[in-house]
């Protein structure tokens, strides 16, 4: 009898299981991004699960019926939703969590710091650098010094005037689209010296998308795009103060406060920087790095509007910098005897971001900005005065169809009014209005596969409708392995700021080809991410290979007397790879290293040439340790810069390979921290004289082709 009971019981249980169903779906936030490792449960059945790294979940063995499903995650509002489960189960359930600001009062919360690196939750390969890392790495208080040494980024400034930019995949900085909170407010003359005014302490994170994955981000995003997420306003009172200085007197002061109004969330910050003296360590009578004074003030406030939110922002930047002959004064502006570069920059920005009330399946948002950038400068005998006015707006709709499908629609406009005093053979003044429409669809046919496809369509007066499509695939192969592939096209209209060398040369002797055509490109990339997590350590390796093929790529030909000619090549390409690795042990030891190798070539008059002034490879490495109990951290890092091809007539074909070693030591107390660092420990300086002497005129002028390394 006992045997029969067991059989009947087992048979009854099998029947019950066969009638049970499953519920599966995906947990996302209000922007459509997955929320990894959120908790999902049906309380009445005591059944629950944890979402995976892509936000997908499955609940098994659920009898048909009506239930309430609940999803929760720290930092988000808990959501409850009524569901009906049939005998066939319920698939493609979408649960959207809204972020929840936490007012903690005097409660102290200690968490592990978010690690910078490649994001695991995006179909397009995206590198994220956290704000804490930016503040620690910045040697001058501004953002650009914080980005120096990042794998695959070229940020080394012109040693004469200090102009900086962010180059990717072996291409110049002008091939990188720079955005702030999703808006392209830096372009043209604004990228020359405007980026130096951004404080590292005002940025919560930096998002880097390299190569073909950036096709939808704008016309300058051929090498990649960089989006700066600003720190959000807060209602809780908090204050910050940071100071830095070096042995030459270069110093910065940063002050910020949040919640000052006690009524609305707000944030006010101010950054002051100065290099007060003219430094000439090599005694050649020319400054080794620019003398400058700068100030930056930013204000943000959140205004609640009937469940929606409006964020208003304002920023003002002022800077005056000089580089050149030590004896130069303002009375020598335009002098052919004493060479000097004096650049006065004034920039004002107004911004607004609106987010509609959170809907069940739709999310509306709008962004806009007004920018005025004014530059008044002298580059030796060449006076360059320019003014740029920008008006940018975008309206975005995120539509969530189900757990497998979501679509983003965006309509925008970019209006620009630019004028300068240059007298060239081609018109440099520019007035244009470029409407754009972006549609992008996110499809998850399987839990471990994401397909992202979209097109950015813009209208240009001269070229009409220009589409730039993109396709991205991400595959989770298991064992913490992710594979990605992207393909996209690019289109870039050309102007005098399209190549960095002309701007750094001060626009002297510059000529534009009358038949200059826009650049067009097709790009591909493939990436692998591998992660390891154990009780004692975490580690990851990220590899990326890329290829960009150009038609009508813009090139510069440097002729006699440092003359500059813009023209098109008949064919060109950029290709290479990047490799990054990180390792962190629970004892506090950590290391990070990376290498980037690129080749840039162009075809001109039937011959192939290597692009000038681009590093053939770069590498970086860091070894450090954190002593958490004592609040002490220390590290040593090295940056390797490979050779660059130099233009003909510069005395050598390639610049030398060199290594810059740096070290830092930090101590953290409860409300105070102090750090000490030494840059260029072994005092490596470039050996070539970075100036051109014209035997006919007797004038000395900077030769930007030889600014390949530090001269101080």
C-alpha positions as CSV (number, residue, x, y, z in Angstrom):
1,X,0.0,0.0,0.0
2,X,2.8,2.4,0.8
3,X,4.3,1.8,-2.6
4,X,0.9,2.7,-4.3
5,X,0.6,5.8,-2.3
6,X,4.0,7.0,-3.3
7,X,3.2,6.3,-7.0
8,X,-0.1,8.2,-6.8
9,X,1.5,11.1,-5.0
10,X,4.3,11.3,-7.6
11,X,1.8,11.1,-10.4
12,X,-0.4,13.8,-8.9
13,X,2.7,16.0,-8.4
14,X,3.6,15.5,-12.1
15,X,0.2,16.6,-13.2
16,X,0.4,19.7,-11.0
17,X,3.8,20.6,-12.5
18,X,2.6,20.2,-16.0
19,X,-0.3,22.6,-15.3
20,X,2.1,25.2,-13.8
21,X,3.3,28.1,-16.0
22,X,6.1,30.6,-15.9
23,X,6.3,34.4,-15.9
24,X,9.3,36.1,-17.6
25,X,10.2,39.6,-18.5
26,X,12.6,42.5,-18.0
27,X,13.1,45.2,-15.5
28,X,14.1,48.6,-16.8
29,X,14.4,52.2,-15.5
30,X,12.7,55.3,-16.8
31,X,15.2,55.7,-19.6
32,X,14.8,52.1,-20.9
33,X,18.1,50.9,-19.6
34,X,18.1,47.5,-17.8
35,X,18.1,47.4,-13.9
36,X,20.4,44.5,-13.1
37,X,19.9,42.3,-10.1
38,X,16.6,43.7,-9.0
39,X,14.3,41.6,-6.9
40,X,11.0,40.2,-8.4
41,X,8.4,38.3,-6.4
42,X,4.8,37.2,-6.1
43,X,4.2,37.6,-2.4
44,X,1.0,35.5,-2.2
45,X,2.9,32.5,-3.6
46,X,6.2,33.1,-1.8
47,X,7.9,32.9,-5.2
48,X,10.7,35.2,-6.2
49,X,13.8,35.7,-8.3
50,X,16.7,38.1,-9.0
51,X,17.1,39.7,-12.4
52,X,20.3,39.0,-14.3
53,X,22.9,41.6,-15.4
54,X,20.6,42.5,-18.4
55,X,17.5,42.9,-16.2
56,X,15.8,39.7,-17.4
57,X,14.0,37.4,-14.9
58,X,11.9,34.2,-14.9
59,X,9.5,33.0,-12.2
60,X,8.7,29.2,-12.5
61,X,5.9,26.9,-11.3
62,X,3.1,29.4,-11.1
63,X,-0.5,28.2,-11.3
64,X,-2.8,30.0,-13.7
65,X,-4.6,32.9,-12.1
66,X,-4.5,36.6,-11.2
67,X,-1.6,37.8,-9.0
68,X,0.2,41.0,-7.9
69,X,3.9,41.0,-9.0
70,X,6.4,43.2,-7.2
71,X,9.8,44.5,-8.3
72,X,12.2,46.4,-6.1
73,X,15.8,47.7,-6.1
74,X,17.8,50.0,-3.8
75,X,17.5,53.5,-5.2
76,X,14.3,52.9,-7.0
77,X,10.6,53.1,-6.1
78,X,9.0,49.7,-5.5
79,X,6.5,48.8,-8.3
80,X,3.4,46.5,-7.9
81,X,1.5,45.4,-11.0
82,X,-1.6,43.2,-11.4
83,X,-0.9,40.3,-13.9
84,X,-3.0,37.5,-15.3
85,X,-1.2,34.2,-15.9
86,X,-2.8,31.7,-18.3
87,X,-1.9,28.1,-18.8
88,X,0.6,29.1,-21.4
89,X,2.3,31.5,-19.0
90,X,3.2,35.1,-19.4
91,X,6.1,36.4,-21.4
92,X,7.6,39.7,-22.3
93,X,6.4,41.4,-19.1
94,X,8.0,44.8,-18.7
95,X,8.4,46.3,-15.2
96,X,9.7,49.9,-15.2
97,X,11.3,51.2,-12.0
98,X,11.4,54.9,-11.2
99,X,14.5,56.3,-9.5
100,X,13.8,57.4,-5.9
101,X,15.9,60.2,-4.3
102,X,16.6,59.3,-0.7
103,X,16.6,61.9,2.0
104,X,18.8,60.3,4.6
105,X,19.2,63.1,7.1
106,X,22.0,62.2,9.6
107,X,22.1,58.5,8.6
108,X,25.6,57.6,7.3
109,X,25.7,55.1,4.4
110,X,29.0,53.6,3.4
111,X,29.1,51.9,0.0
112,X,31.8,50.5,-2.3
113,X,32.8,53.1,-4.9
114,X,31.5,52.4,-8.4
115,X,34.3,51.2,-10.6
116,X,35.1,53.0,-13.8
117,X,35.4,50.9,-17.0
118,X,33.3,49.3,-19.8
119,X,29.6,49.1,-19.0
120,X,28.1,45.6,-18.9
121,X,24.5,46.7,-19.5
122,X,24.6,48.4,-22.9
123,X,24.5,47.0,-26.3
124,X,26.9,49.6,-27.6
125,X,30.4,49.4,-26.0
126,X,30.5,52.3,-23.6
127,X,33.3,53.2,-21.3
128,X,32.3,55.1,-18.1
129,X,34.7,57.1,-16.0
130,X,33.2,58.0,-12.6
131,X,33.4,61.5,-11.1
132,X,35.4,60.4,-8.1
133,X,38.2,59.1,-10.4
134,X,38.1,62.3,-12.4
135,X,38.6,64.5,-9.3
136,X,41.5,62.3,-8.1
137,X,43.3,62.3,-11.4
138,X,42.9,66.0,-12.2
139,X,46.2,67.9,-11.6
140,X,44.8,71.3,-12.5
141,X,41.2,71.0,-11.3
142,X,39.8,70.8,-14.8
143,X,38.4,67.9,-16.7
144,X,41.0,67.7,-19.5
145,X,43.9,66.9,-17.1
146,X,41.7,64.2,-15.5
147,X,41.3,62.4,-18.9
148,X,45.1,62.4,-19.6
149,X,46.4,58.8,-19.7
150,X,43.1,57.1,-20.3
151,X,43.5,54.2,-22.8
152,X,42.9,55.2,-26.4
153,X,42.5,58.9,-25.6
154,X,44.8,61.6,-27.0
155,X,44.6,64.7,-24.8
156,X,48.2,66.0,-24.8
157,X,47.8,69.7,-25.5
158,X,49.7,72.0,-27.8
159,X,52.8,72.9,-25.7
160,X,52.7,76.5,-27.0
161,X,49.1,77.6,-26.4
162,X,47.9,74.7,-24.3
163,X,44.8,74.0,-26.5
164,X,43.4,70.6,-25.6
165,X,40.9,68.1,-27.1
166,X,39.9,64.5,-26.9
167,X,41.2,62.3,-29.8
168,X,40.1,58.7,-30.2
169,X,41.2,55.7,-32.3
170,X,44.3,57.6,-33.5
171,X,42.3,60.5,-35.0
172,X,42.3,64.1,-34.1
173,X,40.1,65.7,-31.4
174,X,37.9,67.3,-34.1
175,X,36.6,63.8,-35.0
176,X,35.1,63.5,-31.5
177,X,31.6,64.7,-30.7
178,X,31.5,66.4,-27.3
179,X,28.2,66.5,-25.5
180,X,27.0,67.8,-22.1
181,X,23.9,66.0,-20.8
182,X,23.2,64.7,-24.3
183,X,23.5,68.1,-26.1
184,X,26.3,69.0,-28.6
185,X,27.2,72.4,-27.2
186,X,30.9,72.2,-28.1
187,X,31.8,72.5,-31.7
188,X,34.0,74.6,-33.9
189,X,35.7,77.5,-32.1
190,X,34.1,76.3,-28.9
191,X,36.3,73.2,-28.7
192,X,39.6,75.2,-28.9
193,X,39.7,76.5,-25.4
194,X,36.2,76.0,-24.1
195,X,36.8,72.6,-22.8
196,X,39.5,73.9,-20.4
197,X,36.8,75.7,-18.4
198,X,35.0,72.5,-17.3
199,X,35.8,71.5,-13.8
200,X,36.3,67.8,-13.0
201,X,34.3,68.3,-9.8
202,X,31.2,69.4,-11.8
203,X,31.0,66.1,-13.7
204,X,29.3,63.0,-12.2
205,X,30.6,60.7,-15.0
206,X,32.0,60.7,-18.5
207,X,30.6,58.3,-21.1
208,X,32.9,57.4,-24.0
209,X,31.6,55.6,-27.2
210,X,34.4,54.9,-29.7
211,X,34.2,54.4,-33.4
212,X,31.1,53.0,-35.2
213,X,29.0,52.9,-32.1
214,X,28.8,56.7,-32.0
215,X,27.2,57.1,-35.4
216,X,23.9,58.5,-34.0
217,X,25.6,61.1,-31.8
218,X,26.3,63.8,-34.4
219,X,28.3,64.8,-37.4
220,X,31.6,65.0,-35.5
221,X,31.3,61.6,-34.0
222,X,33.4,59.7,-36.5
223,X,36.1,58.7,-34.1
224,X,33.7,58.6,-31.2
225,X,31.7,60.7,-28.8
226,X,32.1,61.9,-25.2
227,X,29.1,62.7,-23.1
228,X,29.6,64.6,-19.8
229,X,26.9,64.1,-17.2
230,X,26.8,67.0,-14.8
231,X,26.3,66.6,-11.1
232,X,22.6,67.0,-10.2
233,X,21.2,69.6,-7.9
234,X,20.4,68.5,-4.4
235,X,18.1,69.7,-1.6
236,X,20.2,68.6,1.2
237,X,22.8,71.1,2.4
238,X,26.4,70.2,1.5
239,X,29.5,72.2,0.8
240,X,32.8,71.4,-1.0
241,X,36.2,73.1,-1.3
242,X,39.2,71.9,-3.2
243,X,42.6,73.6,-3.7
244,X,45.7,72.5,-5.7
245,X,49.1,74.0,-6.5
246,X,52.4,73.1,-7.9
247,X,56.0,74.3,-7.5
248,X,55.6,76.9,-10.3
249,X,52.6,78.5,-8.8
250,X,50.0,76.9,-11.1
251,X,46.9,76.6,-8.8
252,X,43.2,76.1,-8.7
253,X,40.4,76.8,-6.2
254,X,37.0,75.0,-6.4
255,X,34.0,75.9,-4.2
256,X,30.5,74.4,-4.4
257,X,27.3,74.3,-2.4
258,X,24.0,72.4,-2.7
259,X,20.6,73.0,-1.1
260,X,21.3,76.6,-0.3
261,X,17.8,77.8,-1.1
262,X,16.0,75.3,1.2
263,X,13.1,75.3,-1.2
264,X,14.3,73.8,-4.5
265,X,17.1,71.3,-5.2
266,X,20.0,73.4,-6.5
267,X,23.8,73.5,-6.9
268,X,26.2,76.4,-7.2
269,X,29.9,76.0,-8.0
270,X,32.9,78.2,-8.9
271,X,36.3,77.2,-10.2
272,X,39.3,79.6,-10.3
273,X,42.6,78.7,-11.9
274,X,45.8,80.5,-12.6
275,X,49.4,80.1,-14.0
276,X,50.7,83.4,-12.8
277,X,54.3,83.4,-14.1
278,X,56.0,83.0,-17.4
279,X,58.2,79.8,-17.1
280,X,61.3,79.3,-19.2
281,X,63.3,76.4,-17.7
282,X,65.3,75.9,-20.9
283,X,66.3,79.6,-21.2
284,X,65.4,80.0,-24.8
285,X,63.4,83.1,-24.2
286,X,60.0,81.4,-25.0
287,X,57.5,80.3,-22.4
288,X,57.5,76.5,-21.7
289,X,53.8,76.4,-20.9
290,X,51.0,79.1,-21.2
291,X,50.4,81.7,-18.6
292,X,46.7,82.0,-17.8
293,X,43.9,83.2,-15.5
294,X,40.5,81.6,-15.7
295,X,37.2,81.5,-13.9
296,X,34.1,79.3,-14.2
297,X,30.8,79.6,-12.5
298,X,27.9,77.2,-12.8
299,X,24.3,77.1,-11.3
300,X,21.7,74.4,-11.6
301,X,18.2,74.3,-10.0
302,X,15.3,71.7,-10.2
303,X,11.8,73.1,-10.4
304,X,8.9,70.6,-9.8
305,X,6.0,71.1,-12.3
306,X,3.0,69.0,-11.5
307,X,4.8,65.7,-11.2
308,X,7.2,66.6,-14.0
309,X,10.6,68.2,-13.5
310,X,12.4,71.1,-15.0
311,X,16.1,71.6,-14.5
312,X,17.5,75.0,-15.4
313,X,21.2,75.7,-15.7
314,X,23.6,78.6,-16.4
315,X,27.3,78.7,-16.8
316,X,29.8,81.5,-17.4
317,X,33.5,81.0,-18.4
318,X,36.3,83.6,-18.7
319,X,39.9,83.0,-19.5
320,X,43.0,85.0,-20.6
321,X,46.1,83.0,-21.6
322,X,49.4,83.9,-23.1
323,X,52.4,82.0,-24.6
324,X,55.4,83.3,-26.5
325,X,58.4,85.6,-26.0
326,X,59.1,86.4,-22.4
327,X,59.5,90.1,-23.2
328,X,56.1,90.3,-25.0
329,X,53.6,92.8,-23.7
330,X,50.2,93.8,-24.9
331,X,51.8,96.6,-27.0
332,X,53.4,93.9,-29.1
333,X,50.2,92.5,-30.4
334,X,50.7,91.8,-34.1
335,X,54.4,92.3,-33.8
336,X,56.7,90.6,-36.3
337,X,59.7,91.1,-33.9
338,X,58.4,89.5,-30.6
339,X,56.2,86.4,-31.1
340,X,53.2,86.1,-28.8
341,X,49.9,84.3,-28.6
342,X,47.3,86.0,-26.5
343,X,43.8,84.4,-26.3
344,X,40.9,85.9,-24.5
345,X,37.9,83.6,-24.2
346,X,34.4,84.4,-23.0
347,X,31.6,81.8,-23.0
348,X,28.1,81.8,-21.6
349,X,25.6,78.9,-21.6
350,X,22.0,78.5,-20.7
351,X,20.3,75.1,-20.5
352,X,17.0,73.5,-19.7
353,X,15.9,69.9,-19.3
354,X,12.3,68.8,-18.9
355,X,11.1,65.4,-17.9
356,X,7.4,64.5,-18.1
357,X,5.6,62.5,-15.5
358,X,6.5,58.9,-15.6
359,X,4.1,56.9,-17.7
360,X,3.6,53.2,-17.9
361,X,4.9,52.7,-21.4
362,X,6.0,56.2,-22.6
363,X,8.5,58.7,-21.3
364,X,8.7,62.2,-22.8
365,X,11.7,64.6,-22.2
366,X,13.0,67.7,-23.8
367,X,16.4,69.5,-23.7
368,X,17.6,72.8,-25.0
369,X,20.6,75.1,-24.7
370,X,21.8,78.6,-25.8
371,X,25.5,79.2,-26.1
372,X,27.6,82.3,-26.9
373,X,31.3,81.8,-27.4
374,X,33.6,84.7,-28.1
375,X,37.4,84.6,-28.8
376,X,39.6,87.6,-29.2
377,X,43.2,86.6,-29.9
378,X,46.5,87.3,-31.5
379,X,48.6,84.5,-33.0
380,X,51.8,86.4,-33.8
381,X,51.0,88.8,-36.5
382,X,47.6,87.1,-37.2
383,X,44.7,88.6,-35.3
384,X,41.8,86.1,-34.9
385,X,38.5,87.3,-33.6
386,X,35.5,84.9,-33.7
387,X,32.1,84.7,-32.3
388,X,29.8,81.6,-32.2
389,X,26.2,81.5,-31.2
390,X,24.4,78.2,-30.8
391,X,20.8,77.2,-30.3
392,X,20.1,73.5,-29.7
393,X,16.9,71.7,-28.9
394,X,15.7,68.1,-28.8
395,X,12.4,66.4,-28.0
396,X,12.6,62.7,-27.0
397,X,10.0,59.9,-26.7
398,X,10.9,56.5,-25.2
399,X,8.3,54.0,-26.0
400,X,8.3,50.6,-24.2
401,X,6.3,48.1,-26.1
402,X,7.2,45.0,-24.0
403,X,10.2,43.3,-22.4
404,X,11.6,42.5,-25.8
405,X,11.0,45.8,-27.7
406,X,11.5,49.5,-27.0
407,X,11.9,52.4,-29.4
408,X,13.4,55.9,-29.0
409,X,12.3,58.8,-31.2
410,X,14.0,62.1,-31.1
411,X,13.5,65.3,-33.1
412,X,16.0,68.1,-32.8
413,X,17.5,71.2,-34.4
414,X,21.0,72.7,-34.3
415,X,21.3,76.4,-35.2
416,X,24.6,78.1,-35.5
417,X,25.7,81.6,-36.3
418,X,29.5,81.9,-36.6
419,X,31.6,84.8,-37.9
420,X,35.3,85.8,-37.8
421,X,37.7,88.3,-39.2
422,X,39.8,85.8,-41.4
423,X,40.4,86.7,-45.0
424,X,40.9,83.4,-46.8
425,X,40.1,82.2,-50.3
426,X,37.0,80.4,-48.9
427,X,34.2,81.8,-46.8
428,X,34.6,81.0,-43.1
429,X,31.5,82.7,-41.7
430,X,28.7,80.3,-41.2
431,X,25.0,80.6,-40.7
432,X,23.1,77.2,-40.7
433,X,20.1,75.5,-39.2
434,X,20.3,71.7,-39.2
435,X,17.1,69.7,-38.4
436,X,17.6,66.1,-37.3
437,X,15.5,63.1,-36.6
438,X,16.7,60.0,-34.8
439,X,14.8,56.7,-34.5
440,X,16.4,53.7,-32.6
441,X,14.9,50.3,-31.8
442,X,16.1,48.0,-29.1
443,X,15.2,44.3,-29.6
444,X,15.9,41.4,-27.2
445,X,15.0,38.3,-29.2
446,X,16.6,36.2,-26.5
447,X,17.6,36.8,-22.9
448,X,21.3,36.8,-23.9
449,X,21.0,38.8,-27.2
450,X,20.4,42.5,-27.8
451,X,20.0,44.1,-31.2
452,X,20.1,47.9,-31.5
453,X,19.4,49.5,-34.8
454,X,18.7,53.1,-35.7
455,X,19.3,56.0,-38.0
456,X,20.1,59.6,-37.6
457,X,18.8,61.7,-40.5
458,X,19.9,65.3,-40.9
459,X,19.2,68.0,-43.5
460,X,22.0,70.2,-44.9
461,X,21.5,73.1,-47.3
462,X,24.2,71.9,-49.7
463,X,23.8,68.1,-49.5
464,X,20.2,67.7,-48.7
465,X,19.0,64.7,-46.6
466,X,21.9,62.8,-45.0
467,X,21.1,59.5,-43.1
468,X,23.7,57.9,-40.9
469,X,22.5,54.4,-39.8
470,X,23.9,52.2,-37.0
471,X,23.6,48.6,-36.1
472,X,24.8,47.1,-32.8
473,X,24.6,43.5,-31.4
474,X,25.5,42.4,-27.9
475,X,25.7,38.7,-27.0
476,X,26.1,37.3,-23.5
477,X,28.0,34.1,-24.1
478,X,27.8,33.0,-20.4
479,X,30.6,32.7,-17.9
480,X,30.7,36.5,-17.6
481,X,31.7,36.9,-21.3
482,X,30.1,39.5,-23.6
483,X,30.6,39.9,-27.3
484,X,29.7,43.1,-29.2
485,X,29.7,44.1,-32.8
486,X,28.8,47.5,-34.3
487,X,28.6,49.0,-37.8
488,X,27.8,52.5,-38.8
489,X,28.3,55.4,-41.3
490,X,29.5,58.9,-40.8
491,X,29.1,62.3,-42.5
492,X,31.1,65.4,-41.5
493,X,30.9,68.8,-43.3
494,X,34.3,70.6,-43.2
495,X,35.3,74.0,-41.9
496,X,38.5,75.7,-40.7
497,X,38.2,73.9,-37.3
498,X,37.9,70.4,-38.9
499,X,41.6,69.7,-38.4
500,X,43.5,70.5,-35.3
501,X,46.8,71.5,-36.9
502,X,45.4,74.6,-38.5
503,X,44.0,76.0,-35.3
504,X,47.2,75.2,-33.4
505,X,49.2,77.0,-36.1
506,X,47.2,80.1,-35.4
507,X,45.5,80.1,-38.9
508,X,48.6,81.6,-40.4
509,X,49.1,81.0,-44.2
510,X,46.0,78.8,-44.3
511,X,44.3,78.0,-47.6
512,X,41.1,76.0,-48.2
513,X,40.7,74.0,-51.4
514,X,37.8,75.5,-53.3
515,X,36.6,72.0,-54.1
516,X,36.7,70.8,-50.5
517,X,34.0,68.1,-50.0
518,X,32.4,66.7,-46.8
519,X,33.9,63.6,-45.3
520,X,32.0,60.3,-45.5
521,X,32.9,57.1,-43.7
522,X,31.9,53.5,-43.0
523,X,33.1,52.0,-39.7
524,X,33.1,48.6,-38.0
525,X,34.2,47.4,-34.6
526,X,34.1,44.2,-32.6
527,X,34.6,43.9,-28.8
528,X,35.1,41.2,-26.1
529,X,34.5,41.7,-22.4
530,X,35.5,39.0,-19.9
531,X,34.9,39.4,-16.2
532,X,36.0,37.3,-13.1
533,X,34.6,37.7,-9.6
534,X,35.8,35.7,-6.7
535,X,35.7,36.1,-2.9
536,X,39.1,37.7,-3.0
537,X,39.3,39.7,-6.2
538,X,37.5,41.1,-9.2
539,X,39.1,41.3,-12.7
540,X,38.2,42.1,-16.2
541,X,39.7,42.3,-19.7
542,X,38.2,44.3,-22.6
543,X,39.4,44.1,-26.2
544,X,38.2,46.1,-29.1
545,X,39.2,46.1,-32.8
546,X,38.1,48.9,-35.2
547,X,38.2,50.0,-38.8
548,X,37.0,53.3,-40.3
549,X,37.1,53.7,-44.1
550,X,36.9,57.2,-45.5
551,X,36.0,58.7,-48.8
552,X,37.0,62.3,-49.4
553,X,38.8,62.6,-46.0
554,X,40.2,66.0,-45.2
555,X,43.9,66.2,-44.9
556,X,46.4,69.0,-44.3
557,X,49.5,69.6,-46.5
558,X,52.2,71.6,-44.8
559,X,54.4,73.4,-47.3
560,X,57.3,75.8,-47.2
561,X,57.2,78.5,-44.5
562,X,54.7,76.5,-42.5
563,X,51.9,77.1,-45.0
564,X,48.7,75.1,-44.4
565,X,46.5,73.7,-47.2
566,X,43.1,72.0,-46.6
567,X,42.3,69.4,-49.3
568,X,40.6,66.0,-49.8
569,X,42.3,62.6,-50.2
570,X,40.8,60.1,-52.6
571,X,40.9,57.3,-50.1
572,X,41.9,56.9,-46.4
573,X,41.4,54.6,-43.4
574,X,42.0,54.3,-39.7
575,X,42.3,50.9,-38.1
576,X,43.7,49.4,-34.9
577,X,42.9,47.8,-31.6
578,X,42.6,48.6,-27.9
579,X,43.2,46.3,-24.9
580,X,42.4,47.1,-21.3
581,X,42.7,45.1,-18.1
582,X,41.8,45.7,-14.5
583,X,42.3,43.8,-11.3
584,X,41.4,44.6,-7.7
585,X,42.1,42.6,-4.6
586,X,40.2,42.7,-1.3
587,X,43.5,43.6,0.4
588,X,43.5,46.9,-1.3
589,X,45.9,46.2,-4.1
590,X,44.8,47.2,-7.6
591,X,46.2,47.5,-11.1
592,X,45.0,48.8,-14.4
593,X,46.7,48.8,-17.8
594,X,45.9,49.3,-21.4
595,X,47.4,49.6,-24.9
596,X,46.1,51.2,-28.1
597,X,47.5,50.7,-31.5
598,X,46.3,52.6,-34.6
599,X,47.3,53.2,-38.2
600,X,46.0,56.1,-40.2
601,X,46.8,56.4,-43.9
602,X,45.5,58.4,-46.8
603,X,45.9,58.2,-50.6
604,X,47.0,61.4,-52.5
605,X,48.1,61.6,-56.1
606,X,48.4,57.8,-56.3
607,X,50.6,57.4,-53.2
608,X,49.8,56.3,-49.7
609,X,51.0,58.4,-46.8
610,X,50.9,58.0,-43.0
611,X,48.8,60.7,-41.3
612,X,51.0,63.2,-39.5
613,X,51.0,64.0,-35.8
614,X,49.1,60.9,-34.6
615,X,50.7,58.4,-32.2
616,X,51.3,55.0,-33.7
617,X,50.5,53.5,-30.3
618,X,50.0,54.5,-26.6
619,X,50.0,52.5,-23.5
620,X,49.2,53.1,-19.8
621,X,49.7,51.3,-16.6
622,X,48.8,51.8,-12.9
623,X,49.7,50.0,-9.7
624,X,48.2,51.1,-6.4
625,X,46.9,50.2,-3.1
626,X,44.1,51.5,-0.8
627,X,44.4,51.2,3.0
628,X,40.7,51.7,3.8
629,X,41.0,51.7,7.6
630,X,43.6,54.5,7.6
631,X,42.1,56.3,4.6
632,X,45.4,56.2,2.7
633,X,45.8,55.4,-1.0
634,X,48.9,55.5,-3.2
635,X,49.6,54.7,-6.8
636,X,52.3,54.9,-9.5
637,X,51.4,55.1,-13.2
638,X,53.2,55.3,-16.5
639,X,52.0,56.6,-19.9
640,X,53.8,55.5,-23.0
641,X,53.6,57.6,-26.2
642,X,54.7,56.0,-29.4
643,X,56.2,57.8,-32.3
644,X,54.4,60.2,-34.6
645,X,55.0,60.7,-38.3
646,X,56.2,64.3,-38.8
647,X,55.8,66.4,-41.9
648,X,58.7,66.7,-44.3
649,X,61.4,69.3,-43.6
650,X,61.3,68.9,-39.8
651,X,64.7,67.3,-39.4
652,X,63.4,63.8,-38.7
653,X,60.6,61.5,-40.0
654,X,59.3,60.3,-36.6
655,X,59.2,61.7,-33.1
656,X,60.8,59.5,-30.4
657,X,58.9,57.2,-28.2
658,X,58.8,58.3,-24.6
659,X,57.4,57.4,-21.2
660,X,56.0,59.8,-18.5
661,X,56.0,58.4,-14.9
662,X,53.7,59.9,-12.2
663,X,52.9,59.0,-8.6
664,X,50.4,60.2,-6.1
665,X,49.6,59.8,-2.4
666,X,46.2,60.6,-0.8
667,X,44.9,60.7,2.8
668,X,41.2,60.9,3.6
669,X,39.7,62.1,6.9
670,X,36.0,62.4,7.7
671,X,35.5,65.8,6.1
672,X,38.9,66.5,4.7
673,X,41.4,64.9,2.3
674,X,44.9,65.8,1.1
675,X,46.9,64.5,-1.8
676,X,50.5,64.9,-3.0
677,X,51.8,64.0,-6.5
678,X,54.8,64.1,-8.7
679,X,54.3,64.2,-12.5
680,X,57.1,63.3,-15.0
681,X,59.2,61.9,-12.2
682,X,62.2,61.3,-14.5
683,X,61.9,64.8,-16.1
684,X,61.6,63.6,-19.7
685,X,61.6,66.6,-22.2
686,X,61.5,66.6,-25.9
687,X,64.9,67.2,-27.5
688,X,63.8,69.1,-30.7
689,X,63.4,72.8,-30.8
690,X,59.7,73.4,-31.2
691,X,60.0,76.6,-33.2
692,X,60.4,77.5,-36.9
693,X,62.9,80.2,-38.0
694,X,62.2,81.9,-41.3
695,X,65.6,82.9,-42.8
696,X,64.0,85.5,-45.1
697,X,61.9,87.4,-42.5
698,X,63.9,86.5,-39.5
699,X,60.8,85.7,-37.6
700,X,60.4,82.9,-35.1
701,X,57.1,81.1,-35.0
702,X,55.9,77.9,-33.4
703,X,56.1,74.7,-35.4
704,X,53.2,72.6,-34.2
705,X,54.6,69.6,-35.9
706,X,57.2,69.4,-33.2
707,X,55.0,69.7,-30.2
708,X,55.0,66.0,-29.6
709,X,56.0,66.0,-25.9
710,X,56.5,68.2,-22.9
711,X,59.0,71.0,-23.0
712,X,58.7,71.6,-19.2
